Amino acid sequence: MKHIHYEFRYGENRMKKFIHCITFLLLVLPLLFSSQKYISETGKVNVVIVKDPYTDSRTGSELVQGPERLEKGGLIEVLEKSGCKILKISDVKMPPESEREYGEWNRASLTNRALGNILSSYNKDEVFFVGLLSGSKSLVGMLAGLQHLGPDRHPLKDSRGRDIIGLPRLGDSKPLKVGLVWIDAKAAFNTPDITLEGNMGGMNVAVAAGLNNFNLRLSAGLDPPLSTKYIVMAGVRDTNPYEDQLIDNSFIEKISVSDIRVLSNNIRNQMDRLSRLTDVIYIHVDISVLDPAEIPGHPFASPDGPSSQQLAAALEVMFKYPKTAAIGIASFPDDPQEITSKAAYRLIEGAIRGIKNRGRISK
């Protein structure tokens, strides 16, 4: 009898192990398959490139050449060599009906809406976006586009076919929750009452978070604003005391330059957190975050930045997470030196490596 009882328990244990294995596979396999959402049947990463040359400058040119130079300087070859299939290259243009609009910030907001409309014409998880951006101005447009991915999330229209601002769709078509990893030497978290520089470029993350310039955000189509819980700042080191206080009061999480250099677990912890809280994640990289040696002559270079190799490795980790849907490379100079071009392409290559290695996130 003892022998029979033993055999029964042995079979029972095997059955339990089998059930546990099946349960594990049912839970894990969907994650593995979902991690390849931008991968075609041929193993290529489906990419859409979006170029936004418009600035929010009140003193300089409305258009910059950096995004065009970044594309023409070898980006296509870099992407193809990395195993990407470029589906489309889209240029942001001021809508004809808006060409007579006055005011640099107002015009920048309208071009942000055009930028967002390019992204939102695609469905969630359909393609991977590479944004070639004039600067931090384009942040709100990229976020707006990701927030409304898919035609059913577009703003409602009035009888003349114009977007109804401030009335987003609800139910299954409600705006997505967007997470932001802001990689820049500067925080861009000023508001008009604390800024020491007085320019829009130093406020754009605060605008995205709904802290100021509400009409410009709404005109761009980012509605509702981002919760500060969905924002992570990486590599930021050039801030003023008032900006620091506002960041701390907003409970924004941070990834330090040291974290980037050593690939600390804080990077994975922050990506784990954003992946739990949000539907889609955008990684915004201002090229000025890098070590000044790699961006000679850049007007916003700041000491003690990571190398492009170090940041590329960190980006590879970030883009292993399935919800990361886009990378933006901003503030690329109009007259780049070869070292700067190589640095920018290295960052994009790191992101693509991450996408192609999804499902292999190690602690």
N, C-alpha and C positions, 0 to 999 in steps of 0.2 A: 504493500500500500504506500509505503514511503516513497518507493521508486516511482510509482505512478503519479503520486502528488508532485514530485520533483519535475517529471516530464511536463505536467500540466503548467506549472509555473514557468518552466523554460520556454514553452510555446507562448505563454502569455507575455513574457518579457520581449520575445521576438516580435510579437504583434504590436506591442507598445512602441518599440523602436521603429517599426515600419510606419506606424501612424505618425510618430514624431517627425520622421523623415519626409513623409508626404506633406504634413503641415508646414514644415520649414520650406519645402520647395514651392508650395502654393503662396507663401508669403514673400519669398525672395525672388522667384523667377520674374514676377511682374515688374519688380524694381530693376532687375537686370535688363529686361527688354525695354522698359521705359527709358533706361539710361542711354539708349541708342536712337533716340527719336530723330536726330538730325542725320543719321547714317542711312544712305541709300542701300539698295540690294547689292550694289557693286562695291560697297565698303567706303564710298565717298561721303564726306561731310557736305551736306547741302548748305550753301552759303549765299546770303544776299548782302551786298555791300551798299551802304547808304552814305552819301557824301553831303555834308552840310557846311558850306563855306561862309554862311552868314554870321556876323558878330553882333554884339550889343554895344559896340563902341560909340561913344559920343564925340570922340576926337579923331579917330582914325578911319580907315576905309570900312565900308559895310561888308565887303567881301575879302576873304583871305585866300591864298593859294595853297596853304598847307595840305588840305585834304586831297586836292588834285595831284600835288607832288607826291604824296604818300602812295596814291594809287599808281601813278605812272612810273614811279621810281623802281618798281619791281614787286609790288604787292601781289599781283596776279600770279607771277611765277612762284612766289613764296607759298601762296595758298595751294596752288596746284601740286607743287612738290610735296606739300604736307598732307596731300590726300583729300583735297577739297574739290567740289564741283560748284563753280560759281553760276548760280541760276540767273542773277540779274545784278546790274549796277545802277542804282537810282540816285539821281541828283536832286537835292532839295532846291526848289525854286519858289520865289515869291509868287503866290497866286495872282493872276492878272487883275482880278477885281480888287486886290489889296495894294497894287503898286502905287496908288496915290496916297496911301496912308502915311501919316506924318509921325515922326518921333522914333528914335533909334530903338528904344526899349519896346515900344509898341510893335515895330516892324520885326524885331527879333522874336517877339511872342508869336506873331503870325507865321513866321517861317518855322518856328517850333511846331506849330499846328500842322504845317505841311510835312515836316519830318515825321511827326507821330502818325499821320495818315498813311505814310508809306509803310511803316511797320504794321499798323493795325489792319492793313489789307490782307495780311497773312493770318492763318489760324495758329493758335497756340501749339507749340511743338512742331510746327511744319518745317521751319528753317532756322539756321543759326545766323544771327545778324552781326556784321562787322561795321561799326560806325566810324567813319573818318570825319572828325568833328573840328570845328573852328576853335572851340574852347569849352569852358564850363557852361556857356550860354545854351549849348545843345542838350544839356542834361535833362531839362524839363520836357523837351520834345521826345527824347528817347524813353523817358519814364511814361509819358502819356501814351506813346505807341504801344508799349508793352502792357500797360494797364488795360488797354482796350483791344487786345489781340483778338481777331476774328470779326467778321462783318456784323454779327449780331450784337456786338458790344459798341458799335459806333453810336455817337450821339443821335438823339432823335432829331428829326427835320421839321421845319415849319412849312407852310404852304408854298413857299418860294424855294424850297430845297436847301435852306440854310441850316447849319447846325444850331440846335437849341442848347445854349451854354448853361451849365448848372443844373441839368436834369438828366442824370445818367440812367441807363437802363437798369432794371432790377431783376430779381429772380435768378434763373440760370445764366442770364446775360449780364449780370452785374459786373462792375469793374473788378479786375484781378488785383490781388494784394501783391505789390511789387517790393522786393527787397533791393537795397542798394549797397554795394561796396564801393565807396568813394576813395580812390587811390590818387593822392595828390599831396604835394608839400603843403598846400594851403587848404584850409577847411571850407572856405566859401560859405561860412555860417554866420555872416554878419546880417544885421538888419539896419535900416536907415538911421536908427537912433544910436547905434554903437559903432558903425563903420568908421575907420580912420582913413580909408582910401576913397570912399565915396563913389565907387564904381559898382556896376551890376555884377561884374565877374566875381566879386567877393561876397555875393549874397545868394547865389543860385541854389545851394543846398538848402538854405533857410527858406527860399521861395518854394522849393519842392515839398518842404515839410509844412507849408501853410503858415509861416510866421510873418510874412510880409508880401507886398505886391500881389495881392489876391487876384486882381483883375487880369494881370499878365499871366498868372498861372492858369486861370480859367480860360482865357483866350487861347492858350496853348493846348488846352484839352486835358490837363492833369486834374482830374476831379473824381474822388476826393484827393486831398494831399496825402503824402506819405506819413505814416506814423513814425516818430523818431525811434521807436523800437525796431523798425525795419532798416535802420541805417547803421552801417559800420564804416568807420573812417580808418584808412590804412596808410601808413607812411606820413601822416600829417605831422608837421613840426614847425610851421611858420604861421603862428596865430597871434592875435593881440589878447590882452588880459580879459577884455569884455567878451570877446568871442569864446575864450576858454570857459568863462563862467556860464555862458549860454549853452555851450556844449555839455558841460557837466550837469546843469540843471535839466537838460533834455534826456539824460541817461543814455546818450549815444555810446555804443560799444566801440572799442578801438583795437587795431592791430598795429603794433609798433614797427619801426624800421628793423629793430632787433628781431622781432618775430619773423619778419620777411627773410632776413639774412640766414636765420638758422632753421627756417621752416618749422616753427614751434607749433605745438598742439593747439595754440590759441586760434590759428587759422582754421583748422578743422572744427574747433568748437564753435566759432562764429558762423561758419558755413552750415554746420548742423542746426544751429539755432535759427538762422534765416530760413533754412529748408523746412523747418517745422512751422514757422509763423506765416510764410508767404507762399504765393502760387508761382511766382516767377522771379528771377534774380538778374539784376543788371550790374555788370562790372565796368565802372568808369575809370579810365586811366589817363590822367593828365601827364604828358611826357616830362613835365618839369619835376615830377617826383623823383626822377633818377639822379644818380651822382652827377654833379655838374661836369665832370670829365667826359661824360657821354653825350652831353647836350651843350657843346661849346657855343657861347653867344646867346643862349636862351635868356630872354629878359626876366623870367621868373625862376631861374635856377636857385636852389637853396642847398646849403651845405649838408653833408652827412646823409645823403640819400642812398638807397640800395643800388646795386649794379643791375643792368638789364638781365644778366644771367640769374641773379638772385630773385628778381621780381618775376621773371618768366617761370621759374620753378614754383613760386607761390601761386601764380596764375594757373599752372597745370593742376595743382591741388584743388583750387577753387572750381575749375571747370570740369572736374570729375563729378561734381554734384549735378544731378539731372535737371534741376530747376534753373541753372544758369543758362540764360537764353541769348545773351548778347554781350559783346565787348565794345567799348568806345575808346578810340585813341584820340586824344584831344591836345590842342596847342602844339601840333607839329609845325615847325617853322617853315616859312615861305621859301627860305633858301637853306635847306638842310645840308649839313656836312655828311659825308659818308658814314661816319661813326654814329650819328644820330639816326640815320635811316636804318642801319643795321640793328640798332637798339630797338627801334619801333617794331621792325619785322620779327625780331626775336621774341617780343612780348606776345605777338599774335600767334607765333608758332607754339609758344607755351600753352596758350589757350586751346589750340587745336589738339595738341597732345593730350590734354586733359579730357576733352570730349571723346577722343578715340579710346581712352582708357577708363571710361565710366564703368562702374561696377567693381573697380579695384581700389577702393578707398581704404587705405591702411591707417591704423591708429599708431 
